[in-house]
Amino acid sequence: MTLDSDGTIHVRAKSVGYQLNQHSLMFGGDTVTVTDISVASGWANIGDQSKLVYLYYKQV
């Protein structure tokens, strides 16, 4: 998933798993990854969680 500057979201099959430390948000990249979402959800503990603050949500 990518987010354009105008707020448009693009979802496509694109793997950055082989370069996760370069492209994922938690490592300063510009691509939202499944790993980013896992970390933001508390399911994983890697990378810089502070870079994922806008992915957090409150469960009701």
C-alpha positions, -999 to +999 in steps of 0.1 A: +000+000+000+013+035-008-002+069+001+002+098-024+007+134-012-030+141-022-042+113+001-048+087-026-042+051-013-029+025-037-030-012-028-010-035-050+009-067-048+045-054-043+068-071-019+096-052-003+104-080+022+139-085+007+146-048+014+124-042+045+150-021+062+151+003+033+114+007+024+092+000+054+079+030+074+094+017+107+129+020+091+123+054+076+111+043+042+079+053+023+061+020+019+035+007+044+042-030+049+024-058+066+053-058+091+047-021+098+010-029+106+021-059+127+044-037+148+018-009+151-007-036+163+017-049+189+021-083+172+058-077+165+086-057+181+111-046+156+122-013+140+113+022+152+078+021+165+076+059+169+076+061+130+043+043+130+023+065+153-003+074+127-010+037+120-022+032+156-059+030+163-081+025+193-100-008+194-135-004+207 
